[in-house]
């Protein structure tokens, strides 16, 4: 937060200078072309050895936007002129090694080969999204002693590698918003832009808005701009502090779509500017009679995907469903013992309940109105994962779709038919189940993604819907190297997950949906292993261990007993 406030403060100061030229055409930030004008970067210190030259080349490869000038000074003259690194970055662990390659010694004493070895944490793809990756990193560099006696790299790799620390320092994460017709909500797509110069942050964000969703989210959201819209002029600040964005190519877009486009742009820019935003399309206001915008003027698009404060959440205890608010059982057989409940899920609107019931040596799904008899669905197996609800579009009525995993290998969903019956429907989940045994599944409350526990690892995938199919795409393991033995997961916000593990050292962690980092909650007062977790926007994080239920709002906060804690409870917020 401090870093964001600093960036915003500097941006606002710079914004007072009118007509600062900023690049505004879509481009891949990490793959900037060499600068058209010379960049004054001092030569490396004299006399450094080839190992140091190589290490400093990597450490300086993380500075974008200058034609990689900071790294280019470690190349010989020919390489400086001709080197064109490819788009994207490889992010490696902060600790990496440089050694002389002795496997193929060179006969020329003025040439050396240096091997860099490390561990890959992920890639920054050409669309500026972070893709987690677990792999070894190895790259050879050939260096030659120059006439002035200095070692320089003569064959720089096209694929740039930077350390995690340098990536975090030089790149700024922004959630680019895209619209989900399924839920009527805007969905964050985490992308990374160069942090400097601060004055160019809004322009770089607009570049990503115009590019459309990242590869991992394509098909799960609607691209309102459709690749047809561009900026007519540079994104710039005027003398009165307004941020001017002039679009072209909007054409005959409807008023509803124009309002959605305005919301997408304003929401995407709110992390990099506090200015009001002037939105023009082909020379006139994008939305008639609404030329200037601020975030607080937008419709509350995402309110219906967030559980209201009147819904405290529920828990299963010894086969019954009880309220987290007062500990009392819910109405109907789910609360009075009529069903032997294994797990449950409440719809986001609070009106419906889905439970997994143990019956006749099998587990069955039941769904219906909260407090009433729940219909038994023709869906059963040796095990069913805790159910999870799909949201519905604005004004679409109460929730009408539930997902679960049957026997750890079949992702199933049931929908509410016109005659009031809950019927099975298909899901193409081969990309997810191909990774292993799926033990937990949680749909995001905006309906665009799901989080799963697969072979004890945390996985996120996108949900792509067409008129006649639903498929899971782009499954990605998050923090694959360090996060293991995951037992439960929930969505704390649209772009962050809370996961519980059976580990005593990492019982509860918070991870962004792209897995770029991981933060550990304080483990004080917890009695590992933790076996359940639930989270939701503006709610306390709630975990279950051998001693009962515990709550904490912040990462460093000590866990406190929940007001109605009981042993053997599994909590769940609506969703």
C-alpha positions as CSV (number, residue, x, y, z in Angstrom):
1,X,0.0,0.0,0.0
2,X,2.8,2.4,0.8
3,X,4.4,1.7,-2.5
4,X,1.1,2.4,-4.3
5,X,0.6,5.7,-2.5
6,X,4.1,6.8,-3.4
7,X,3.5,6.0,-7.0
8,X,0.2,7.9,-7.0
9,X,1.7,10.9,-5.3
10,X,4.6,11.2,-7.8
11,X,2.2,10.7,-10.7
12,X,0.0,13.5,-9.5
13,X,2.9,15.8,-9.3
14,X,4.1,14.9,-12.7
15,X,0.6,15.2,-14.1
16,X,0.7,18.9,-13.7
17,X,3.0,19.2,-16.6
18,X,0.8,19.4,-19.7
19,X,1.2,17.3,-22.8
20,X,3.9,14.9,-21.7
21,X,4.4,12.6,-24.7
22,X,3.5,9.0,-23.7
23,X,3.5,5.9,-25.9
24,X,-0.1,4.8,-26.2
25,X,-0.3,2.2,-28.9
26,X,-0.6,-1.4,-27.7
27,X,2.8,-2.8,-26.9
28,X,4.4,-5.4,-24.7
29,X,6.1,-3.6,-21.9
30,X,8.9,-6.1,-21.1
31,X,9.9,-6.3,-24.8
32,X,10.6,-2.6,-25.4
33,X,12.6,-2.0,-28.5
34,X,16.0,-0.2,-28.1
35,X,15.6,3.4,-27.3
36,X,15.5,5.7,-30.4
37,X,17.6,8.3,-28.6
38,X,20.8,7.6,-26.6
39,X,20.2,6.7,-22.9
40,X,23.0,8.0,-20.7
41,X,24.0,4.8,-18.8
42,X,27.5,4.8,-17.3
43,X,29.9,2.0,-18.3
44,X,30.5,-0.8,-15.8
45,X,33.3,-0.4,-13.3
46,X,36.7,-1.1,-14.9
47,X,38.4,-4.4,-14.1
48,X,35.4,-6.5,-13.1
49,X,35.7,-10.2,-14.0
50,X,33.5,-12.1,-16.4
51,X,31.4,-13.6,-13.5
52,X,30.6,-10.2,-12.2
53,X,29.8,-8.9,-15.7
54,X,27.3,-11.7,-16.2
55,X,25.7,-11.3,-12.8
56,X,25.3,-7.5,-13.2
57,X,23.8,-8.0,-16.7
58,X,21.1,-10.1,-15.1
59,X,20.5,-7.7,-12.3
60,X,20.2,-4.8,-14.8
61,X,17.9,-6.7,-17.2
62,X,14.9,-5.8,-15.0
63,X,14.8,-2.1,-16.0
64,X,12.3,-1.8,-18.8
65,X,11.4,1.1,-21.1
66,X,14.9,2.2,-22.1
67,X,15.7,-0.3,-24.8
68,X,17.3,-2.4,-22.0
69,X,20.1,0.3,-21.9
70,X,21.1,-0.7,-18.3
71,X,21.8,-4.2,-19.4
72,X,23.2,-3.3,-22.9
73,X,26.3,-1.7,-21.4
74,X,27.6,-5.2,-20.5
75,X,27.7,-6.2,-24.1
76,X,30.4,-5.7,-26.7
77,X,29.9,-3.1,-29.4
78,X,28.4,-5.4,-32.0
79,X,26.0,-7.0,-29.5
80,X,24.9,-3.6,-28.3
81,X,23.9,-2.7,-31.8
82,X,22.1,-5.9,-32.8
83,X,20.7,-7.4,-29.6
84,X,16.9,-7.6,-29.7
85,X,15.5,-9.4,-26.7
86,X,12.2,-11.2,-27.1
87,X,9.0,-10.1,-25.4
88,X,8.5,-11.4,-21.9
89,X,10.7,-12.2,-19.0
90,X,11.9,-15.3,-17.0
91,X,11.8,-14.6,-13.3
92,X,14.3,-16.6,-11.3
93,X,15.0,-17.0,-7.6
94,X,17.0,-14.2,-6.0
95,X,19.8,-16.6,-5.2
96,X,21.6,-17.8,-8.4
97,X,25.0,-19.0,-9.3
98,X,27.6,-18.1,-11.9
99,X,30.4,-20.5,-12.7
100,X,33.0,-20.8,-15.4
101,X,32.1,-23.5,-17.9
102,X,34.9,-26.1,-17.9
103,X,33.1,-28.7,-20.1
104,X,34.1,-27.0,-23.3
105,X,37.3,-24.9,-22.7
106,X,38.2,-22.4,-25.3
107,X,41.7,-22.1,-26.8
108,X,41.4,-18.3,-26.8
109,X,42.5,-16.9,-23.4
110,X,40.5,-13.7,-24.2
111,X,37.2,-15.7,-24.3
112,X,35.3,-17.3,-21.4
113,X,32.0,-19.1,-21.1
114,X,30.0,-18.5,-17.9
115,X,27.0,-20.6,-16.9
116,X,24.2,-19.2,-14.8
117,X,22.2,-21.6,-12.7
118,X,19.2,-20.9,-10.7
119,X,15.5,-21.7,-10.2
120,X,12.6,-20.5,-12.3
121,X,9.7,-19.0,-10.5
122,X,7.7,-18.1,-13.5
123,X,7.5,-16.2,-16.8
124,X,6.1,-12.7,-17.6
125,X,4.3,-13.6,-20.8
126,X,4.2,-11.3,-23.8
127,X,0.7,-10.2,-22.7
128,X,2.2,-9.0,-19.4
129,X,0.7,-11.7,-17.2
130,X,2.7,-13.7,-14.7
131,X,2.6,-17.5,-15.3
132,X,4.0,-19.6,-12.4
133,X,6.5,-22.2,-13.3
134,X,8.6,-24.7,-11.4
135,X,11.8,-25.5,-13.3
136,X,15.6,-25.3,-13.2
137,X,17.2,-22.3,-15.0
138,X,20.5,-22.7,-16.8
139,X,22.0,-20.3,-19.4
140,X,25.4,-19.9,-20.9
141,X,27.1,-16.6,-21.7
142,X,30.1,-16.1,-23.9
143,X,32.4,-13.2,-23.0
144,X,35.3,-11.7,-24.7
145,X,38.0,-9.4,-23.4
146,X,37.8,-6.1,-25.3
147,X,40.8,-4.1,-26.6
148,X,40.5,-1.9,-23.5
149,X,40.9,-5.0,-21.3
150,X,37.3,-5.2,-20.1
151,X,35.2,-8.3,-20.3
152,X,31.9,-8.0,-22.3
153,X,29.2,-10.4,-23.3
154,X,29.2,-11.2,-27.0
155,X,26.1,-13.5,-27.3
156,X,23.4,-12.2,-25.0
157,X,20.3,-14.4,-24.8
158,X,17.1,-13.3,-26.4
159,X,15.1,-14.4,-23.4
160,X,15.8,-12.0,-20.5
161,X,16.0,-13.4,-17.0
162,X,15.6,-11.2,-13.9
163,X,15.5,-12.0,-10.2
164,X,12.3,-12.0,-8.2
165,X,13.5,-9.0,-6.1
166,X,14.4,-6.9,-9.2
167,X,11.1,-7.8,-10.9
168,X,9.1,-6.7,-7.9
169,X,11.1,-3.5,-7.7
170,X,10.8,-2.6,-11.4
171,X,7.2,-3.8,-12.2
172,X,3.9,-2.8,-10.8
173,X,0.9,-5.2,-10.6
174,X,-2.4,-3.8,-11.8
175,X,-5.8,-5.6,-12.0
176,X,-7.2,-4.9,-15.5
177,X,-11.0,-5.2,-15.4
178,X,-13.0,-7.3,-17.8
179,X,-16.7,-7.9,-17.9
180,X,-18.3,-11.2,-17.1
181,X,-21.8,-11.5,-18.6
182,X,-22.5,-14.6,-16.5
183,X,-22.3,-12.8,-13.2
184,X,-22.7,-9.2,-14.3
185,X,-19.5,-8.4,-12.5
186,X,-16.1,-7.0,-13.5
187,X,-13.3,-9.5,-13.2
188,X,-9.6,-8.6,-12.4
189,X,-6.9,-9.8,-14.7
190,X,-3.6,-9.3,-12.9
191,X,-1.0,-7.8,-15.2
192,X,2.4,-6.2,-14.7
193,X,3.7,-2.9,-16.1
194,X,6.9,-0.9,-15.8
195,X,6.8,1.1,-12.5
196,X,8.8,3.9,-14.0
197,X,8.3,6.5,-15.3
198,X,5.3,7.0,-13.0
199,X,3.8,9.6,-15.4
200,X,3.3,6.8,-17.9
201,X,1.4,4.4,-15.7
202,X,-2.1,5.3,-17.0
203,X,-1.0,5.0,-20.6
204,X,0.5,1.6,-20.0
205,X,-2.6,0.5,-18.2
206,X,-4.7,1.6,-21.2
207,X,-2.4,-0.4,-23.5
208,X,-3.4,-3.5,-21.6
209,X,-7.1,-2.7,-21.6
210,X,-7.0,-2.4,-25.4
211,X,-5.0,-5.6,-25.8
212,X,-7.9,-7.6,-24.2
213,X,-7.8,-10.3,-21.5
214,X,-4.6,-12.3,-20.9
215,X,-4.3,-15.8,-22.4
216,X,-5.3,-17.4,-19.1
217,X,-8.6,-15.5,-19.0
218,X,-9.7,-15.5,-22.7
219,X,-13.1,-17.0,-23.2
220,X,-14.0,-16.6,-19.5
221,X,-14.8,-12.9,-19.9
222,X,-16.1,-10.6,-22.6
223,X,-13.7,-8.3,-24.4
224,X,-15.8,-5.2,-24.7
225,X,-13.4,-3.5,-27.0
226,X,-13.0,-6.5,-29.3
227,X,-9.6,-5.6,-30.7
228,X,-11.3,-2.8,-32.8
229,X,-10.8,0.1,-30.5
230,X,-7.6,2.2,-30.2
231,X,-6.5,5.5,-28.6
232,X,-6.7,8.4,-31.0
233,X,-4.1,10.4,-29.1
234,X,-1.7,9.8,-26.3
235,X,-3.2,9.3,-22.8
236,X,-2.3,12.5,-21.1
237,X,-3.0,14.8,-18.2
238,X,-4.4,18.3,-18.9
239,X,-3.5,21.5,-17.0
240,X,-6.5,21.0,-14.6
241,X,-5.4,17.5,-13.7
242,X,-7.9,15.6,-15.8
243,X,-6.7,12.4,-17.5
244,X,-7.8,12.6,-21.1
245,X,-8.5,9.3,-23.0
246,X,-9.6,9.7,-26.6
247,X,-10.8,6.5,-28.2
248,X,-11.6,5.7,-31.8
249,X,-13.3,2.7,-33.3
250,X,-16.2,2.5,-30.9
251,X,-18.6,2.8,-33.9
252,X,-22.2,1.9,-33.2
253,X,-21.8,0.5,-29.7
254,X,-25.0,0.6,-27.7
255,X,-25.5,2.9,-24.7
256,X,-25.3,-0.2,-22.4
257,X,-21.9,-1.3,-23.9
258,X,-20.6,2.3,-23.7
259,X,-21.3,2.4,-20.0
260,X,-19.6,-0.9,-19.6
261,X,-16.6,0.3,-21.5
262,X,-16.4,3.4,-19.3
263,X,-16.6,1.2,-16.2
264,X,-13.9,-1.1,-17.5
265,X,-11.5,1.8,-18.1
266,X,-12.2,3.6,-14.9
267,X,-11.9,0.5,-12.8
268,X,-8.6,-0.5,-14.5
269,X,-7.1,2.9,-13.9
270,X,-8.1,3.4,-10.3
271,X,-4.9,1.8,-9.0
272,X,-2.7,4.2,-10.9
273,X,-4.5,7.6,-10.8
274,X,-6.7,9.6,-8.5
275,X,-7.6,12.0,-11.3
276,X,-11.0,12.4,-12.9
277,X,-11.0,10.8,-16.3
278,X,-12.4,12.3,-19.5
279,X,-13.6,9.7,-21.9
280,X,-14.1,10.6,-25.5
281,X,-15.0,8.4,-28.5
282,X,-14.5,9.6,-32.0
283,X,-14.4,13.2,-30.8
284,X,-17.5,13.2,-28.5
285,X,-18.3,11.9,-25.1
286,X,-18.1,8.1,-24.9
287,X,-21.3,8.1,-22.9
288,X,-23.7,11.0,-23.9
289,X,-24.0,13.6,-21.2
290,X,-21.3,11.9,-19.1
291,X,-17.9,13.1,-20.3
292,X,-16.0,13.1,-17.0
293,X,-15.8,10.0,-14.7
294,X,-14.6,9.0,-11.2
295,X,-14.8,5.5,-9.7
296,X,-17.5,6.5,-7.2
297,X,-19.8,7.4,-10.1
298,X,-19.9,3.8,-11.5
299,X,-22.8,1.5,-10.9
300,X,-22.1,-1.1,-8.2
301,X,-21.5,-3.9,-10.6
302,X,-19.9,-6.3,-8.1
303,X,-22.3,-6.0,-5.2
304,X,-24.3,-9.1,-6.0
305,X,-21.2,-11.4,-5.9
306,X,-20.3,-10.3,-2.4
307,X,-22.2,-11.9,0.6
308,X,-24.1,-9.3,2.5
309,X,-23.4,-8.5,6.2
310,X,-26.7,-10.2,7.1
311,X,-25.3,-13.5,6.1
312,X,-22.8,-14.6,8.9
313,X,-22.0,-17.9,7.3
314,X,-22.6,-21.5,8.3
315,X,-20.7,-24.6,9.6
316,X,-21.1,-28.3,9.6
317,X,-20.8,-29.9,13.0
318,X,-21.3,-33.6,13.7
319,X,-23.5,-34.1,10.7
320,X,-25.6,-30.9,11.1
321,X,-25.5,-27.4,9.7
322,X,-25.3,-24.5,12.2
323,X,-25.0,-20.7,11.9
324,X,-21.7,-19.1,12.5
325,X,-23.7,-16.1,13.8
326,X,-25.2,-17.7,16.9
327,X,-24.3,-21.3,16.7
328,X,-27.9,-22.4,16.3
329,X,-28.9,-25.1,13.8
330,X,-30.5,-24.1,10.6
331,X,-34.1,-25.0,9.9
332,X,-35.1,-28.2,8.2
333,X,-33.5,-31.7,8.1
334,X,-30.0,-30.2,7.4
335,X,-30.0,-28.7,10.9
336,X,-32.1,-31.1,12.9
337,X,-30.3,-34.2,12.1
338,X,-32.6,-35.5,9.3
339,X,-29.5,-35.8,7.0
340,X,-26.0,-36.9,8.0
341,X,-24.3,-33.8,6.5
342,X,-20.6,-34.2,5.5
343,X,-20.2,-30.7,4.0
344,X,-22.2,-27.8,2.8
345,X,-22.3,-24.6,0.8
346,X,-24.7,-21.6,0.9
347,X,-25.5,-19.6,-2.2
348,X,-24.1,-16.1,-2.3
349,X,-27.6,-14.6,-1.9
350,X,-28.1,-16.8,1.1
351,X,-31.4,-18.3,-0.1
352,X,-30.2,-21.8,-1.0
353,X,-28.2,-24.6,0.6
354,X,-26.3,-27.5,-1.0
355,X,-25.0,-30.3,1.2
356,X,-23.2,-33.6,0.8
357,X,-25.1,-36.3,2.7
358,X,-23.7,-39.7,3.7
359,X,-26.4,-42.4,3.0
360,X,-26.2,-46.1,2.4
361,X,-22.4,-46.1,2.3
362,X,-22.2,-43.4,-0.4
363,X,-22.2,-39.7,-0.5
364,X,-25.0,-37.9,-2.2
365,X,-25.7,-34.3,-3.2
366,X,-28.8,-32.5,-1.9
367,X,-29.9,-29.0,-3.0
368,X,-32.8,-26.7,-2.1
369,X,-34.0,-23.7,-0.2
370,X,-32.3,-23.0,3.1
371,X,-34.4,-24.1,6.1
372,X,-36.5,-26.6,4.0
373,X,-36.2,-30.2,2.7
374,X,-33.4,-30.4,0.2
375,X,-34.0,-32.4,-3.0
376,X,-31.7,-35.4,-3.4
377,X,-29.9,-35.1,-6.7
378,X,-28.9,-38.1,-8.9
379,X,-25.3,-37.4,-8.2
380,X,-23.3,-39.7,-5.8
381,X,-20.0,-41.4,-5.3
382,X,-17.6,-42.8,-2.8
383,X,-16.8,-39.1,-2.0
384,X,-18.0,-35.7,-3.0
385,X,-16.1,-32.5,-2.4
386,X,-17.7,-29.7,-0.6
387,X,-20.2,-28.0,-2.9
388,X,-19.6,-24.6,-4.4
389,X,-22.1,-22.2,-6.0
390,X,-22.0,-20.4,-9.4
391,X,-23.2,-16.8,-9.3
392,X,-25.9,-15.5,-11.6
393,X,-26.0,-12.3,-13.7
394,X,-27.6,-9.1,-12.3
395,X,-31.3,-9.5,-12.0
396,X,-31.1,-13.2,-12.9
397,X,-32.8,-14.4,-9.7
398,X,-31.4,-16.7,-7.0
399,X,-28.4,-19.0,-7.7
400,X,-29.1,-22.0,-9.8
401,X,-26.0,-24.0,-10.3
402,X,-23.8,-26.1,-7.9
403,X,-20.4,-27.8,-8.6
404,X,-18.7,-30.7,-6.8
405,X,-16.0,-33.3,-7.5
406,X,-17.0,-37.0,-7.5
407,X,-14.4,-39.5,-6.3
408,X,-11.6,-37.0,-6.8
409,X,-11.6,-37.3,-10.6
410,X,-14.9,-36.1,-12.1
411,X,-15.9,-32.4,-11.9
412,X,-19.7,-32.3,-11.9
413,X,-22.3,-29.6,-11.9
414,X,-26.1,-29.6,-11.4
415,X,-28.4,-26.9,-12.7
416,X,-32.0,-26.0,-11.8
417,X,-34.3,-27.0,-14.6
418,X,-37.5,-25.3,-15.6
419,X,-39.6,-27.9,-13.8
420,X,-37.8,-27.2,-10.5
421,X,-35.6,-30.4,-10.6
422,X,-31.8,-30.3,-10.1
423,X,-30.2,-32.1,-13.0
424,X,-26.7,-33.0,-13.9
425,X,-24.8,-31.1,-16.6
426,X,-21.4,-31.7,-18.1
427,X,-18.0,-30.0,-17.5
428,X,-15.0,-30.6,-19.7
429,X,-12.4,-30.7,-16.9
430,X,-9.8,-32.9,-18.5
431,X,-7.1,-30.2,-18.3
432,X,-7.6,-30.0,-14.5
433,X,-8.2,-33.7,-13.7
434,X,-5.1,-34.5,-15.8
435,X,-3.0,-32.9,-13.1
436,X,-4.1,-35.5,-10.5
437,X,-6.6,-36.1,-7.7
438,X,-8.9,-33.2,-7.1
439,X,-10.0,-33.0,-3.5
440,X,-11.4,-29.5,-3.2
441,X,-13.0,-27.0,-5.6
442,X,-14.2,-23.4,-5.2
443,X,-15.8,-21.3,-7.8
444,X,-14.8,-17.6,-7.7
445,X,-17.8,-15.5,-6.7
446,X,-17.6,-13.7,-10.1
447,X,-17.9,-17.1,-11.9
448,X,-14.9,-16.7,-14.1
449,X,-12.4,-19.0,-12.4
450,X,-12.1,-21.8,-9.9
451,X,-9.5,-22.7,-7.3
452,X,-8.8,-26.4,-6.7
453,X,-6.6,-28.6,-4.5
454,X,-5.0,-31.2,-6.8
455,X,-2.6,-33.7,-5.3
456,X,-2.1,-31.3,-2.3
457,X,-1.2,-28.4,-4.5
458,X,-3.1,-25.2,-5.2
459,X,-4.4,-24.8,-8.8
460,X,-6.4,-22.0,-10.5
461,X,-8.2,-22.4,-13.8
462,X,-10.5,-20.3,-15.9
463,X,-14.1,-21.3,-16.7
464,X,-15.1,-20.9,-20.4
465,X,-18.8,-21.1,-21.3
466,X,-20.4,-21.3,-24.7
467,X,-24.0,-21.8,-25.6
468,X,-23.8,-25.6,-25.1
469,X,-20.6,-26.3,-23.1
470,X,-18.6,-25.5,-20.0
471,X,-14.8,-26.1,-20.0
472,X,-11.9,-25.5,-17.6
473,X,-8.9,-23.9,-19.3
474,X,-5.4,-22.8,-18.4
475,X,-5.0,-24.6,-15.1
476,X,-1.9,-23.3,-13.3
477,X,-0.2,-24.5,-10.1
478,X,0.5,-21.7,-7.7
479,X,3.7,-21.6,-5.6
480,X,4.4,-25.2,-6.7
481,X,7.8,-25.3,-5.1
482,X,6.9,-24.0,-1.6
483,X,3.2,-24.6,-1.1
484,X,2.4,-28.3,-0.5
485,X,0.0,-30.4,1.5
486,X,-2.9,-28.0,0.8
487,X,-6.2,-29.3,2.3
488,X,-8.6,-26.4,1.7
489,X,-8.9,-23.1,-0.2
490,X,-11.3,-20.2,-0.5
491,X,-11.5,-16.8,-2.3
492,X,-10.7,-14.0,0.0
493,X,-11.2,-11.5,-2.8
494,X,-11.6,-11.7,-6.6
495,X,-7.8,-11.8,-7.0
496,X,-6.5,-13.4,-3.7
497,X,-6.9,-16.9,-2.2
498,X,-6.6,-18.2,1.3
499,X,-5.3,-21.7,1.6
500,X,-4.9,-24.1,4.5
501,X,-2.3,-26.8,4.7
502,X,-1.5,-29.7,6.9
503,X,1.9,-28.3,7.5
504,X,2.9,-27.0,10.9
505,X,5.2,-24.4,9.4
506,X,2.7,-23.0,6.8
507,X,-0.7,-23.7,8.2
508,X,-2.5,-20.7,6.5
509,X,-1.3,-18.7,3.5
510,X,-2.5,-15.9,1.2
511,X,-1.7,-16.2,-2.5
512,X,-2.7,-13.9,-5.4
513,X,-4.5,-15.8,-8.2
514,X,-1.4,-15.7,-10.4
515,X,0.8,-17.2,-7.7
516,X,3.5,-14.5,-8.1
517,X,4.1,-14.4,-4.3
518,X,2.9,-16.0,-1.1
519,X,2.3,-14.5,2.3
520,X,2.1,-16.5,5.5
521,X,-0.4,-15.9,8.3
522,X,0.7,-15.8,11.9
523,X,0.4,-19.4,13.3
524,X,0.0,-18.3,16.9
525,X,-2.8,-20.1,18.8
526,X,-3.4,-22.6,16.0
527,X,-3.0,-26.3,16.6
528,X,-1.9,-27.9,13.4
529,X,-3.1,-29.5,11.3
530,X,-5.6,-27.0,10.1
531,X,-8.3,-28.8,8.2
532,X,-10.6,-26.1,6.9
533,X,-10.7,-22.4,5.8
534,X,-13.2,-20.0,4.6
535,X,-12.9,-16.4,3.4
536,X,-14.9,-13.6,1.6
537,X,-14.5,-9.9,0.9
538,X,-14.8,-7.7,4.0
539,X,-14.9,-10.8,6.2
540,X,-12.6,-12.2,8.8
541,X,-10.6,-15.1,7.7
542,X,-11.8,-18.2,9.4
543,X,-10.0,-21.5,9.9
544,X,-10.7,-24.8,11.6
545,X,-8.1,-26.9,13.5
546,X,-8.2,-29.6,16.2
547,X,-9.2,-27.0,18.8
548,X,-12.1,-25.4,16.9
549,X,-12.6,-22.2,14.9
550,X,-10.3,-19.2,14.8
551,X,-10.5,-15.8,13.1
552,X,-8.0,-13.2,11.9
553,X,-8.3,-10.2,9.7
554,X,-4.7,-9.5,8.8
555,X,-1.6,-11.5,8.0
556,X,0.3,-10.6,11.1
557,X,-2.7,-10.8,13.5
558,X,-2.9,-13.5,16.1
559,X,-5.7,-16.0,15.6
560,X,-8.6,-15.5,18.1
561,X,-11.4,-18.0,18.9
562,X,-14.5,-17.5,16.9
563,X,-17.5,-16.5,19.0
564,X,-19.3,-19.8,18.6
565,X,-16.3,-22.1,18.2
566,X,-16.8,-25.8,18.5
567,X,-14.6,-28.7,17.8
568,X,-15.0,-30.8,14.6
569,X,-16.6,-27.8,12.8
570,X,-16.1,-27.0,9.1
571,X,-17.0,-23.4,8.4
572,X,-18.2,-21.8,5.1
573,X,-19.2,-18.4,4.0
574,X,-21.7,-18.0,1.2
575,X,-20.4,-18.8,-2.2
